[in-house]
Amino acid sequence: MVKEKTMTKKKEKITVGTVVLYTTLVLIGFICLYPFLNVLAYSFSGYNAVLSGKVTFFPIDFNLDAYKEILHKAQIWISMNVTIIITLVGTFIGLILTVFAAYGLSRNDLPGRKVLSSIILFTMYFNGGIIPTFMVVKGLGMYDSLTALVIPQAINVFNFIVMRTFFRQLPESLEEAAKIDGASDMQILVKIILPLSVPIIATIGLFYAVQYWNGYFDALLYIQSPDKYTLQLRLRSLLFADELNSAGEAVGTKVMTQSLKMACVAVSTLPILVVYPWLQKYFVKGVMLGSVKG
């Protein structure tokens, strides 16, 4: 009888703990999801419903006027193309530099490995600041050029640390066996290391893609020509009603409405969200593999 009571109490404790855990997770998920639901609800709602403040989770007076107005603007598509190009090129360059730097500095036989690693880590905590960086970018002739959005942040130190930690965990016997067979360092990297590193490469690639897609401040500093605006910079221009008076007139006001603003946010957010399901199976595995050791 005593054992049965003890087992019953344990089951009750487990049940209560599970309920508390799932309730907490649901609340956290709701808090994270609410802004997206609110943005979508506003973007699909009618003008009067938005002004009256009735919109919360679901659209009221459902219509697509805001999206029609936004998607019919050529500037949006130009900025979308610019952002896609920067994201693809920047992610590719970032991955190449990060892989080579991380792999090289993960080898114990590399002369000056600790000094080079310390120099790279130094830049993670200290930098020249906005004005010196701006002067360097302008002095190199990259001002008002898309290269200013890619080259200055081509490699992220945090991503480098994660990938270097992953490479350190790979067995050295793999490289030794390949060298006995006559493989060069480049062949070892391409044919042995990279196929084993798909999870961490996919994870770091996602980090870089999000970084470039959401990049806003660098574009604000270095880009002057409207035809080179990134999507985020264009969104800022729209939100501050610098150039969308025509869209405001379409809904009966010269001030950009809340539904138009939210439609802009949705259009700029949706493409990068679509990427996550394709890389989700690598994401958690890659982060965990790259962060076991310091």
Secondary structure in CASP SS format (residue, H / E / C, confidence):
PFRMAT SS
TARGET T0000
AUTHOR 0000-0000-0000
METHOD secondary structure of the structure
MODEL  1
M C 1.00
V H 1.00
K H 1.00
E H 1.00
K H 1.00
T H 1.00
M H 1.00
T H 1.00
K H 1.00
K H 1.00
K H 1.00
E H 1.00
K H 1.00
I H 1.00
T H 1.00
V H 1.00
G H 1.00
T H 1.00
V H 1.00
V H 1.00
L H 1.00
Y H 1.00
T H 1.00
T H 1.00
L H 1.00
V H 1.00
L H 1.00
I H 1.00
G H 1.00
F H 1.00
I H 1.00
C H 1.00
L H 1.00
Y H 1.00
P H 1.00
F H 1.00
L H 1.00
N H 1.00
V H 1.00
L H 1.00
A H 1.00
Y H 1.00
S H 1.00
F H 1.00
S C 1.00
G C 1.00
Y H 1.00
N H 1.00
A H 1.00
V H 1.00
L H 1.00
S H 1.00
G C 1.00
K C 1.00
V C 1.00
T C 1.00
F C 1.00
F C 1.00
P C 1.00
I C 1.00
D C 1.00
F C 1.00
N C 1.00
L C 1.00
D H 1.00
A H 1.00
Y H 1.00
K H 1.00
E H 1.00
I H 1.00
L H 1.00
H C 1.00
K C 1.00
A H 1.00
Q H 1.00
I H 1.00
W H 1.00
I H 1.00
S H 1.00
M H 1.00
N H 1.00
V H 1.00
T H 1.00
I H 1.00
I H 1.00
I H 1.00
T H 1.00
L H 1.00
V H 1.00
G H 1.00
T H 1.00
F H 1.00
I H 1.00
G H 1.00
L H 1.00
I H 1.00
L H 1.00
T H 1.00
V H 1.00
F H 1.00
A H 1.00
A H 1.00
Y H 1.00
G H 1.00
L H 1.00
S C 1.00
R C 1.00
N C 1.00
D C 1.00
L C 1.00
P C 1.00
G C 1.00
R H 1.00
K H 1.00
V H 1.00
L H 1.00
S H 1.00
S H 1.00
I H 1.00
I H 1.00
L H 1.00
F H 1.00
T H 1.00
M H 1.00
Y H 1.00
F C 1.00
N C 1.00
G C 1.00
G C 1.00
I H 1.00
I H 1.00
P H 1.00
T H 1.00
F H 1.00
M H 1.00
V H 1.00
V H 1.00
K H 1.00
G H 1.00
L C 1.00
G C 1.00
M C 1.00
Y C 1.00
D C 1.00
S C 1.00
L H 1.00
T H 1.00
A H 1.00
L H 1.00
V C 1.00
I H 1.00
P H 1.00
Q H 1.00
A C 1.00
I C 1.00
N C 1.00
V H 1.00
F H 1.00
N H 1.00
F H 1.00
I H 1.00
V H 1.00
M H 1.00
R H 1.00
T H 1.00
F H 1.00
F H 1.00
R H 1.00
Q H 1.00
L C 1.00
P C 1.00
E H 1.00
S H 1.00
L H 1.00
E H 1.00
E H 1.00
A H 1.00
A H 1.00
K H 1.00
I H 1.00
D C 1.00
G C 1.00
A C 1.00
S C 1.00
D H 1.00
M H 1.00
Q H 1.00
I H 1.00
L H 1.00
V H 1.00
K H 1.00
I H 1.00
I H 1.00
L H 1.00
P H 1.00
L H 1.00
S C 1.00
V H 1.00
P H 1.00
I H 1.00
I H 1.00
A H 1.00
T H 1.00
I H 1.00
G H 1.00
L H 1.00
F H 1.00
Y H 1.00
A H 1.00
V H 1.00
Q H 1.00
Y H 1.00
W H 1.00
N C 1.00
G C 1.00
Y C 1.00
F H 1.00
D H 1.00
A H 1.00
L H 1.00
L H 1.00
Y H 1.00
I C 1.00
Q C 1.00
S C 1.00
P H 1.00
D H 1.00
K H 1.00
Y C 1.00
T C 1.00
L H 1.00
Q H 1.00
L H 1.00
R H 1.00
L H 1.00
R H 1.00
S H 1.00
L H 1.00
L H 1.00
F C 1.00
A C 1.00
D C 1.00
E C 1.00
L C 1.00
N H 1.00
S H 1.00
A H 1.00
G H 1.00
E H 1.00
A H 1.00
V C 1.00
G C 1.00
T C 1.00
K C 1.00
V C 1.00
M C 1.00
T C 1.00
Q H 1.00
S H 1.00
L H 1.00
K H 1.00
M H 1.00
A H 1.00
C H 1.00
V H 1.00
A H 1.00
V H 1.00
S H 1.00
T H 1.00
L H 1.00
P H 1.00
I H 1.00
L H 1.00
V H 1.00
V H 1.00
Y H 1.00
P H 1.00
W H 1.00
L H 1.00
Q H 1.00
K H 1.00
Y H 1.00
F H 1.00
V H 1.00
K H 1.00
G H 1.00
V H 1.00
M H 1.00
L H 1.00
G C 1.00
S C 1.00
V C 1.00
K C 1.00
G C 1.00
END
